[in-house]
């Protein structure tokens, strides 16, 4: 019964992909990422491939959840949940 109170944001685990990417952070620092969220952020077009049940739809649902809640609740840290880059 208690599991009905658990949301996607409570159980989501960031997916890593085989390919690393590089980017510049807002402060100009170089960063790398392997998280799928980073690839979604850095590429205007992207195809998510994976076996059934590997988390493709869940990743996109989590992204939508975070973005929608960030718009609805501007005082919260929903965008912080999309952290994906690691400074070099």
C-alpha atoms as a printed R data frame, in Angstrom:
   type eleno elety resid chain resno      x      y       z
1  ATOM     1    CA   UNK     A     1  0.000  0.000   0.000
2  ATOM     2    CA   UNK     A     2  2.801  2.428   0.759
3  ATOM     3    CA   UNK     A     3  4.219  2.076  -2.750
4  ATOM     4    CA   UNK     A     4  1.326  4.175  -4.106
5  ATOM     5    CA   UNK     A     5  3.059  7.197  -2.563
6  ATOM     6    CA   UNK     A     6  6.333  6.614  -4.434
7  ATOM     7    CA   UNK     A     7  6.772  8.759  -7.544
8  ATOM     8    CA   UNK     A     8  9.041  8.452 -10.545
9  ATOM     9    CA   UNK     A     9 11.305 11.164  -9.153
10 ATOM    10    CA   UNK     A    10 11.863  8.989  -6.065
11 ATOM    11    CA   UNK     A    11 13.108  5.935  -7.944
12 ATOM    12    CA   UNK     A    12 14.618  7.215 -11.216
13 ATOM    13    CA   UNK     A    13 18.235  6.176 -11.831
14 ATOM    14    CA   UNK     A    14 20.153  8.131 -14.467
15 ATOM    15    CA   UNK     A    15 21.006  6.057 -17.519
16 ATOM    16    CA   UNK     A    16 24.542  6.041 -18.826
17 ATOM    17    CA   UNK     A    17 25.291  5.484 -22.492
18 ATOM    18    CA   UNK     A    18 28.338  4.036 -24.205
19 ATOM    19    CA   UNK     A    19 29.393  7.306 -25.801
20 ATOM    20    CA   UNK     A    20 30.835 10.209 -23.819
21 ATOM    21    CA   UNK     A    21 30.202 13.790 -24.864
22 ATOM    22    CA   UNK     A    22 31.928 17.065 -24.115
23 ATOM    23    CA   UNK     A    23 30.396 20.448 -23.424
24 ATOM    24    CA   UNK     A    24 31.086 23.844 -21.896
25 ATOM    25    CA   UNK     A    25 29.329 24.804 -18.688
26 ATOM    26    CA   UNK     A    26 27.769 28.237 -18.119
27 ATOM    27    CA   UNK     A    27 30.932 29.420 -16.375
28 ATOM    28    CA   UNK     A    28 33.043 28.354 -19.390
29 ATOM    29    CA   UNK     A    29 34.503 25.246 -17.739
30 ATOM    30    CA   UNK     A    30 34.937 22.109 -19.836
31 ATOM    31    CA   UNK     A    31 32.839 19.121 -18.849
32 ATOM    32    CA   UNK     A    32 32.170 15.570 -19.977
33 ATOM    33    CA   UNK     A    33 29.057 13.482 -19.674
34 ATOM    34    CA   UNK     A    34 27.893  9.969 -20.378
35 ATOM    35    CA   UNK     A    35 24.385 10.316 -18.934
36 ATOM    36    CA   UNK     A    36 21.569 10.021 -21.440
37 ATOM    37    CA   UNK     A    37 20.093 13.280 -20.086
38 ATOM    38    CA   UNK     A    38 23.260 15.068 -21.225
39 ATOM    39    CA   UNK     A    39 22.914 13.714 -24.739
40 ATOM    40    CA   UNK     A    40 19.283 14.881 -24.800
41 ATOM    41    CA   UNK     A    41 20.422 18.341 -23.709
42 ATOM    42    CA   UNK     A    42 23.303 18.687 -26.158
43 ATOM    43    CA   UNK     A    43 21.691 17.304 -29.323
44 ATOM    44    CA   UNK     A    44 18.724 18.831 -31.124
45 ATOM    45    CA   UNK     A    45 17.984 15.444 -32.738
46 ATOM    46    CA   UNK     A    46 18.579 12.140 -31.073
47 ATOM    47    CA   UNK     A    47 17.461  8.541 -31.466
48 ATOM    48    CA   UNK     A    48 17.250  6.493 -28.280
49 ATOM    49    CA   UNK     A    49 18.043  2.873 -28.935
50 ATOM    50    CA   UNK     A    50 17.862  0.018 -26.478
51 ATOM    51    CA   UNK     A    51 16.347 -3.304 -25.655
52 ATOM    52    CA   UNK     A    52 12.758 -3.510 -24.440
53 ATOM    53    CA   UNK     A    53 12.599 -2.494 -20.797
54 ATOM    54    CA   UNK     A    54 15.950 -0.693 -20.851
55 ATOM    55    CA   UNK     A    55 14.449  2.651 -19.768
56 ATOM    56    CA   UNK     A    56 13.965  4.698 -22.946
57 ATOM    57    CA   UNK     A    57 10.360  5.698 -22.214
58 ATOM    58    CA   UNK     A    58 11.070  6.146 -18.517
59 ATOM    59    CA   UNK     A    59 13.922  8.545 -19.330
60 ATOM    60    CA   UNK     A    60 11.628 10.703 -21.459
61 ATOM    61    CA   UNK     A    61  8.856 10.591 -18.845
62 ATOM    62    CA   UNK     A    62 11.341 11.686 -16.183
63 ATOM    63    CA   UNK     A    63 12.565 14.532 -18.406
64 ATOM    64    CA   UNK     A    64  8.968 15.674 -18.988
65 ATOM    65    CA   UNK     A    65  8.203 15.398 -15.255
66 ATOM    66    CA   UNK     A    66 11.181 17.569 -14.312
67 ATOM    67    CA   UNK     A    67 10.588 20.191 -17.011
68 ATOM    68    CA   UNK     A    68  6.851 20.502 -16.338
69 ATOM    69    CA   UNK     A    69  7.325 20.764 -12.585
70 ATOM    70    CA   UNK     A    70 10.087 23.346 -13.074
71 ATOM    71    CA   UNK     A    71  7.595 25.505 -14.997
72 ATOM    72    CA   UNK     A    72  4.766 24.969 -12.529
73 ATOM    73    CA   UNK     A    73  6.814 25.305  -9.327
74 ATOM    74    CA   UNK     A    74  9.438 27.934 -10.094
75 ATOM    75    CA   UNK     A    75 10.700 28.001  -6.493
76 ATOM    76    CA   UNK     A    76 11.750 24.330  -6.501
77 ATOM    77    CA   UNK     A    77 14.892 22.537  -7.681
78 ATOM    78    CA   UNK     A    78 13.371 20.315 -10.392
79 ATOM    79    CA   UNK     A    79 15.960 21.360 -12.976
80 ATOM    80    CA   UNK     A    80 18.696 20.368 -10.531
81 ATOM    81    CA   UNK     A    81 17.492 16.778 -10.854
82 ATOM    82    CA   UNK     A    82 18.668 16.846 -14.487
83 ATOM    83    CA   UNK     A    83 22.326 17.240 -13.485
84 ATOM    84    CA   UNK     A    84 24.502 15.384 -15.974
85 ATOM    85    CA   UNK     A    85 27.891 17.026 -16.514
86 ATOM    86    CA   UNK     A    86 31.166 16.371 -14.712
87 ATOM    87    CA   UNK     A    87 33.815 19.115 -14.657
88 ATOM    88    CA   UNK     A    88 37.210 18.322 -16.096
